[in-house]
Amino acid sequence: MMQLFREDMGLFMLKHGKSNMSSSIYVKYDSLDEQQTAIIDYSNTIQNLQADGNYMDRLEKAELGAIKERIGMWGDARIRKQKSELVEFSNDTANIGIFRKIWLYFSNQ
């Protein structure tokens, strides 16, 4: 099938329950020294930071929507049990307090 419009693969996978978000990826390179691991492709302009924040918000909403609707992997009871905090968060997003949201955020890091 030919596609006319570009689509964000990460967003697509989250919407359809084919993946989940992970913001705590850890990669260790033993052979590189500290000078070689410095971040060199980084922008600190407010527009870029806002765009990054907006993109992360879209990803979160896509994942929470898939969890609520039990789309893809989120329809599996084992996944829902394993990621029960995310399931609870998606069901009660509007009803839980700010401290609970903060705790859920940091407990998933």
N, C-alpha and C positions, 0 to 999 in steps of 0.2 A: 504494500500500500504506500502510495506516495503522500508525503505530508507537505502542505503548503506553508504552514506556520511553525516557527520554532517553538519548542516547549522545554521548559525547565525540567530536566530529568529528576532532580532531587525532589522538587515539588510534586511531580507526577507520581513518583514512587510512594511518597508519604500519603497523598490523597487516596491512592488505591491499596494502601495497606501492604505494600511490597517491601517496606523498609521502616525503620524508626530512627528518630533523631538521636544523635550522640554528640554532646558538646565536651566530652572529656576523653578525647583520644590521646593516648600516650605513646610516643615513639621514642625509642632510645637508640642513639648512635654512639657506640663506644669508641669508634675510631676517629671521631671528629672532636676537635678541641673547641673551647668556648668561642673563640674568635670566628670560626667557620659557621657556627650555628646562630649567629646574630640575624635578626629579622632585617631583611634588606628591601623587601617589596611591601612597604607599609605606607598607608596614607592616614593622616590624622586630621584631614579637613572635615569640618562639621557635616558637609553634604554627603561625603562618603560614609561617615559613621552613621548618619541618619538612614542612608540607603541600606547599610548592613543591618541596622536594627529593624527596619521595615521588612527586610527579607526574612530575618529570623522570626519575626512575628507571623508572616505568611506561612512559613514552614510549620510553626507551632500550631496555628489554626488548622492547617491541613491534616496534621497528625491527630489532633484532638477530634476533628470531624470523623476521621477514619475509625478512631477508637469508639466514639459514640455510636456510629452506624454499624460497627462490627464488620468493617470492610477488610478483605484480604486476611492477613495473619491475625488481625484483631478479632476475628470470628472464632478462633481456636481457644478453647477454655484453658489450655495449658499456658498459652502466651498471656492471656488475661490474668491468670493467677500469678504468673511470674512477674508481671508488670502491674500488679494490683494498685500500686500508688498512682500510676498514670491513669488507670481506669477510673479510680476514685476521683482524681483531679478532673478528668474530662466530664464526669457525670455531675460534679458539684462545683464547677468553675465559678459560677455566679454566686453560689451560696456560702463558700468557705471564706474564712477571714484572711487578712493579709499575712498574719504570722504563719498560718498553715501553708499558704502559697509559698512563702519564703522557705519554710522547712522542707516542703516537697521539692522545691527547686534545688536546694543544696544537697538534699539526700540523694538526688539522682545524678549528682556530679561525679 
